[in-house]
Amino acid sequence: MIEAKPHGLTTDEGETVLQRYRRVRRATEELAEPLSPEDQLLQSMADASPVKWHLAHTSWFFETFVLAGLPGERPPRADYALVFNSYYDGVGPRIARDRRGLLSRPSLDEVRGFRREIDDRMAAWLDGDRIPADRAALVELGLNHEEQHQELILTDVKHGLHANPLAPVYRPEPAAADRSSAPAPALSWSSFDEHIAWIGASGTGFSFDNEQPRHRVLVPAFQIASRLVTAGEYLAFIADGGYRRPELWLSDGWAAARAADWRAPLYWDDAGGAWQVYTLRGARAVDPAEPVCHLSQYEADAFARWAGARLPTEFEWEVASAHRGADGALAESGALHPQPASSEVGPGPVQMFGDAWEWTQSAYVGYPGFHPAAGAVGEYNGKFMSGQLVLRGGSCATPRRHLRASYRNFFPPSARWQFSGVRLARDPR
């Protein structure tokens, strides 16, 4: 039996690849359970995909990159490749991304049947010693790929349900939930001296190719904030005219804010002077102590400038993460929304893993010596190294085992539908 390598923030010693495969696949299906068939066909914008498509695409990935070519396996279905391929040009043609919401066929039942078929075929190979070593690595890639889509299911569903004027709830708040919270702990700063730091994946456990190769970087002295920026602090930015002051914004950011008429974070509504926020558990009043999220990098950068600070580089963030205190809410918490930082945080920055992804000022480019893998699977990350910026950390929708200090998330600077927030940095005073 092939054993899964430990990776991420926690490990389950002795878990086999098959056990891990079944656990990850089951978690995806649990995310879809609260949704009707109609909900699972929603595509509210080109950047979001229907849940039904996520369920099928993650199965297509295993069929195409793991099962195809193994002895006794039939070739992947060409019609499913056409509609469930995401962006792998080396595999063949595909429908346009913004047309995924038109896929009434195959039906949801057929997609579920496709998942079961792939699971049976994968189990036949994983429950034994016949899987080649190179395919075992692709299984691990496929599982991490599916964990990425688990987070996308939540962010895409949130955007789609919010577009409905009835503001439907994905999962109701637990009956015993207490929405009251204490004020956020006072913001403080951790200082780091200039030094040469090792950056990137260490080589133990799984990592994506964009986290490699590990290399040395001169990181000048810096300071980083003890926690994420709160909604209350962002309310002060809004009240001070933050969205009306071009001197705070990058030129492209100011143009984007004007074109889209941004006046607050995504999912915030001004209900007669009382700010409301739409969450996956329904609409409610904004909690000033919770981290602000669903910000573009442009908004994060403007806020940092207003606060007399800046966004960290991804290298500063990775250095600081080694000295972190308590982490924030991740997918396993079931919170489905960023949570206020604890008042008893201990030493080091807190919330560095969880609650909200943290925008950096770093362009998403390859590390020195980076080379994509050969073949279509090499399109996974490398082809997007243009016009994107790096986020670090993780969010309340990120599976715990999916995270590590070297993980590099990336989106265009205008993206807002992810759980993306702000941690401030500054040069030494």
N, C-alpha and C positions, 0 to 999 in steps of 0.2 A: 504494500500500500504506500502510495506517495504521500509524504507529509507536507503540510503547508508551512512555509517559512514564516516565522514571527515577523510582524511589521506593525507600524502605526504606534499609537499610544498605549495599547494594551495587547496582550497576546493570549491565546488559548492553547496552552501546551497540549500536544498530543492530538490536536484536531486534524483530521485527514482532509485532503483536498475535496473529497466527496462531501464530507460533513460541512465544510466551509461553503462549497458550492450550493448545497441545499439550503443552508441558512441565508445566504445572500439572496438567492432567488425567492425564497419565502418572504423575506423582508420587502422585496419589490411588490409582490402581490398583496401584502398587507396594506401597503400605501394606497393601492387602488380600491380596496374593499369599501370605503365610505362613498364611493362615486358611482353614479348611475351610468348606464351605457351612453347616455347623452352627454354627461359630464366628461366622459373619457374620449369624446371626439372633439372637444373644444380646442380651438387654436385661435387665441385672441390677438396674436401678432406673429410676424414672421420669425422672431427670435424664439418663440415658445413652440412646443410641439404637443400634440394630443397624448394623453396617457396611453391610449391604445397603441399609438405609434411607439412610445418608449418600451412598452411590453414586448412588442414585436421586434423592434430594432435590437434590443439587448439579446434576444434569442437568435436573430440573424447573425449577430456578431460571433456567437459560439459556433453556429453552423458553418460560417464562412471561413473563420480563421483557425478553428480548432478541429472540427470534424471533417471538413472537406479534404479529401485525399487520403484519409485513413483507410486501411483495408476493410472492404465490405461496406463502406459508406457511399451513398449515392451523392451525386453533385447537388449543390444548393438549387432551389427553385428560382428560375430566372425572373418570374413575375414578382416573387417576394423580394428579390434583390433590387428590382426596379423601384419598389415603393418603400422598402425599409433600409436601404443603404443611406447613410447620412451624408458623407462627403468623400468617400474613398473612390477617387477617379480611377485608380488602378484596378478596381473590381469591375467597373462597367457603368453604363448609364443609370440615371436615377431621376426621380421627379424633383421639381423645384421645392425647396424647403418650405416656402409659403403656401404650398398646396397640400401639405400633410393633413390638414383639417377636412379635406374633401374626400378622404378615403373611407367612405361608408362601407366599402368592400375591400378586403375581407372583413367579415363581421367580427365583433368582439369575441363571440364564441369561437370562431375560427382561429383568432389570434391566441386565445387561451389554449386551444387544442394544439397549436403550433408550439407554444411554450412547453406543454406537457410532452410533446413528441421529442423536442430537443432535450428536455430533462432526462427522458428515458434513454436516449441515445448517449448522452454524456455520462449517465450513471453506468451504463454498460462498459464504458472505457475506464472510468475512474475507479470503479469497484474492482480493482485488480492491478496487475503490474504491467499492462500492455501499452500504456500511454508513453509515447516517445518523450525524451527529456525536453526537446524543443517545444513540443505541444504543451507540456506541463507549464512552461513559462507563459505560454499564450493563455492557458486557463487562468492563471493568476492575473494577467492583464485584463482578461474578460471580466473577472470578478470585480476588479477595481473600476473598470469601465462601467459596470452595472451600478456600483455604489455612486458613481458620479451621476448616473441617470436617476437614482433614487432622490438625490437632492433636486435635480431638475424637475422631477415629477411634482414636488411640493412647490417649487417656485413657479412653474408653468400653470399648475392648477390655481394657485393663488391669483395670478394675473387674470386667468380666465373667469374665475368666480367673481372677482372684483368688477369685471366688466358688466356683469349682470346687475341691473338696477335694484333687484331684490336683495343684493348682497348676501347670497347663500353662505352657509357655514360648512366648512369641510369637516371638522370634528368639533362638536359642542364642548364648551368649557366643562370640566368635571364638576359635579354638583357641589363638592366641598371646596372648590377652588377659592382662594383668598387673593383678591387682586390688589390689596393694600401692600405698600412697600415703604421701607424706610428711605430717607434721602440717600443719594449716592454718596459714597465716601469721598472726601476731598481729594482733588486731583493732585498728585505729587509727581516727582520726576526721578528716574533712575539714570545715573551718569555712567558712561563708558569711555575709557581712555582710547586714544588712537592705538590701533594694533593691526597686525596682519591676521585675518581670520580665515579658517577653512569654511568654505561655502559649498553646499550641495549634498547630495545623498552620500552616506558613509559607505555604502556597499553591503550593509547587512540588512536583509529583508527586502521587500519590494520597493521599487521607486519607478516613476515614469522617466522616459528618456530625457525630458526637459530639465530634470533635477541633476543631470550629470553632464560632464564629468566633475567630480569634486575638485575644487581649485582654491587657490589662495587669493584673497582680496584685501587691499589696504582699506580699512574702515577708519576714517577720521573720527576724532572724539565727537560724541553726540549725547543727547539726553532723549529719553522716551517716556511718554506719559504712563502713569500707573494703571490706567484703565481706559476703556473706550469712552468716546464723547457721548454724553447723555442727551436724551430728547429735550430735557430742560435747558441744557446749554445751547442746543440748536434752536430752541424757541427764542432765546435771547438774540441769536444771529438774525432770525427772521424779523423780530421786533425792531432791530437796529437797521433795518433796510437792506439786509444782506443780499436779497434778490434784486435790489434796485440800484446797487452800487457797482458800476463796471470796473472800478479800480481794484476790486477784490478778485476779479475773474480773469482767467486766461481768455484770450481772444476767441478761440474755438468754443470754450465753455460758455462765454457770454452769448455768442450767437446761438448755441444750442438751447440755452435757457430761454432766450427771447422767442425762438422759433416754436418751442413747445410750451411756452407760457408757464415755466416752472415757478412755483411760489412756495413750495414746501416739498418735503420728501414724498416719493411715490406712496400712495395709500393713505396720505393724510388729507383730511377735509376740515375746513373751517366752518364749524356749525354754529354760526352766530357768535363768534368770538371764543368758542370753546373747541379746541382742536380734538378731532376724532381720528382714530387710526383703524384701518381695516386689517384684521389678522385672520389666519386660517381658522380661528375659533370665533370669529365674528367681529363686528365693529365695537369699539369701546373708546373711552377717553384716553388720550395720550398720558402715559405715566412719565413724569419728568425724570425719574430715576433710571429708567430703562435705557439701554443704548439706542441711539438713533440709527436707523438702517434704511435700506432701499434708497441710497444716495448714489449718484454718479460720481466718478472720480473728479469731475469738474466741480461739483458741489462740495465734495470733501476738501478739495484744494482751496476753494474760496473760503470755506469755514476756517481752515487752518491759517490762512493769511489774516483773516479777521481776528483770530485769536492770538496773533503775534507769534505764530509757530509755522510749521510746515508738515508735510507728510514725510514719513520715514522712507528711506530706500529699502529695497527688499533685503539688502545685506545687513543693514542696521537691525531690521526686524528679526532676521535669523539669529544674529548675535544675541539680541535681547531675549529671545525665546528660550535660550539655554538657562536663563536666570528667572524664569517665570514663577509666579505664585499660583493661586488657584485658577483653574480653568473655568470656562463658561458652559452654558447649556449646549449640548449637542443633540443629534437626532434621537438618541436613546432616552433623553429626558422626557420626550413627549410634549415639551413646552410649545413648540411650533412658533416661537417668537423669542427674540432676545430678552434676557432676564437681567435685572439690576445686579450690579456687582455687590458682593457681600461686604458688609462693614468690617468684617474680620478677615482681612485679606493676607496678612503676613507679609514677608519681604518679597520684593520683585514685582514686576508688572503682572496684573491679573487679566483674565479674559483673553489671553493670547490664542487659545484654542477654543473656539465656540462662540456662541451668541451672534456675532456678525463677522463676515470676511472684512479684512482691513486693507483698504486701498493703500498702495505705495506710489511713489513718484517714479518707479523704475519701469522702463520699457521692457516688454516681453521679447527678449532676444535669446539666442543660444549662448550657452556658456562657452568659454574658450575650448576648442577641440570638440564641440558638439557635432555629431553626425546622426541623422535619422537612421532608423533601422532599414534594412533592405526590404523591398516589396511594398505592397499596399499598406501594411500595418505601420510602415514608417510615416504615413500621412497623419498619424494620430495627433501629434503635437507640432512638429517642425513647420508644417505648411502655414501655420497661423502666426508665425513670428514677424508680424508687420501690423502696425496700427493698434496694438493691444498693450494694456498695462497690467502689471502684476498685482494680485491680491494675495495676502497671506493669512493663515490662521485657521479658518473654518467658521461654520455658522451653526445655528440651532437646527438646521436641516441636514447637517453633515454627519454621516456615520463615524463613530469614534475611531474605529480601526482604519478608517480611510485617511487619517491625518498623521502628519509628521512635520518636524521643523523645516525640512527642505522642500515641502510641497509648494508648487507654484500654480496658483489659479490665475486665470487671465481673461479679461473682457475688454471690449472697447471702452474708452473713457466716458461715453454717454450712457452706458448700460445702467439701469436702475432696478430691474425686476429681481435681481439676486439680493440675498440678505447681506448687503454690503454697507459697512460703516466706516468709522474714522478713529484712528489712534494718532495723537499728535506726537511730533518729534521737534527738536530744536537744536541749534548749535549751542555749545557750552556758554554759560553766562559768566 
